[in-house]
Amino acid sequence: MSIRIVIIGNGISAQLFMSYLKYHFNVDYSCLVLEKNEKVNMDNMDDVPFYFNRVIDDFANYFIPITVEMGIYDKGDIIYQGNDKLAEKYAMKVLGVYSNNTIRFIEKEKRAYVIKNSDGNIGRKMFFYSELQKLNSDNNYLFGTEVVGVNVSSQMLYLSNGDKIEYDFLISTIPLRNLNNIAKQWHRVDSALNLYPFFINRFQVDSDNKYRVLYCTDDKIRFSRMAKLNDSIFLETRDKFDLEYMTLEEQKFLNLFFDPACVPKKSYFSYPGRFKQIDDDVFMQIKEKYRKVNIFLLGRMATWRFKLVEDIYEDCKEICEWIF
C-alpha cells in the first residue's frame, strides 16, 4: 500500500514539494492536494514584485540571470547601501511595528534570476508555477475543498462538504494561524501571527529587460516600494491609494521610473501580505510539535518565516527525508 500524503493548499509550496518527490524519491506514494478555491485559469502575471535570488539546481535550465538595481529613497536622496536605521524606519512605515527585513542588506546591484518557460517566454514566479503544475499533473487534486478540521490523533481531515480523509502525512502550506485553528493546536501564539495586506497599483510598460527596485522610507511619501521588472511596474502603499491624489513629492518619486500619468492596468490588495516573523525558538517548538503528529509546515506563511522559494525547496528535501 502506498504512503498517503495529503497537502493542504495548491500554491507554489505544494508544487515544489511534489516536484522534489518526483525528482528524488523512487517510492510508492500518492499525493492528494486539497485546495479551497475552485480551479480557475490563472494568468502568468505575478501579483507582487518577484525574482529568484538563487538557482534551484533541479530546474537550472529554466533560470536566466539578471541584474537588479537596488536603492532606498529617503528625503529626496537615493541611498545604495542599507543599514539598521533605514531597516527600522521601513518596518515602522509598512507594518507600524519593528520587524526584521532585507533593507539593511541592500546593495546598489544584485545578481538575481527570472524564468524562461517551455514556450521560451520570460517571466517570474507564476511562469515557474505553471511549469511545476505541468510536471505534477499526475497527482490528485480536489478543488473547492476546504479543510475545516484536523484530528491529529486519528490523522483524519474533515472537509466543508462533510467528507473525511485519512492521511499518513499531512503537508500544510496554509497560514500557520489557519492550521492552528483547524487542528486546535498552538492557539497561544495566534496573537503574534498578524497579517499586514498592502495595496498595489500595477502598470504594464514596454519590455526593456531592466530590473529596478526602490524602497521608500521617506515619511512624506505614502509609497513604500516601487519595482520595475522588465515590462511590469509595481507601486505599493500600505493603504488603498488613488493616483489622482498624489503630492508633488510623490510624483517626483514616480518620475524616477516612469510617467505618473500612466493608468494602472490593475489595482488590488495583496493578501495575505507582510508579517512579523516569529522568534526562532518559538518556531522550532511549533515545528517539532507538529512533526511528532506527522504534520509538516511548508512555505512562507505556513512557517511564518521569511523564506524564499529556493529556501522552501530545501525544506521539501528535509521533509521528504524525514518521511522516507
Sequence and secondary structure as in RCSB ss.txt:
>XXXX:A:sequence
MSIRIVIIGNGISAQLFMSYLKYHFNVDYSCLVLEKNEKVNMDNMDDVPFYFNRVIDDFANYFIPITVEMGIYDK
GDIIYQGNDKLAEKYAMKVLGVYSNNTIRFIEKEKRAYVIKNSDGNIGRKMFFYSELQKLNSDNNYLFGTEVVGV
NVSSQMLYLSNGDKIEYDFLISTIPLRNLNNIAKQWHRVDSALNLYPFFINRFQVDSDNKYRVLYCTDDKIRFSR
MAKLNDSIFLETRDKFDLEYMTLEEQKFLNLFFDPACVPKKSYFSYPGRFKQIDDDVFMQIKEKYRKVNIFLLGR
MATWRFKLVEDIYEDCKEICEWIF
>XXXX:A:secstr
  EEEEEE  SHHHHHHHHHHHHH    EEEEEEESS      S  SS   BSS  GGGGGGEEEEEEEEEEEET
TEEE S  HHHHHHHHHHHTSS    GGGG  SEEEEEEEE TTS EESHHHHHHHHHHHTTTSEEEES  EEEE
ETTTTEEEETTS EEE SEEEE S HHHHHHHHT  GGGGGG  EEEEEEEEEE      EEEEEE  TT  EEE
EEEETTEEEEEESS   GGG  HHHHHHHHTTS TTS  SEEEEEEEEEE    HHHHHHHHHHHHTTTEEE SH
HHHTS   HHHHHHHHHHHHHHH 
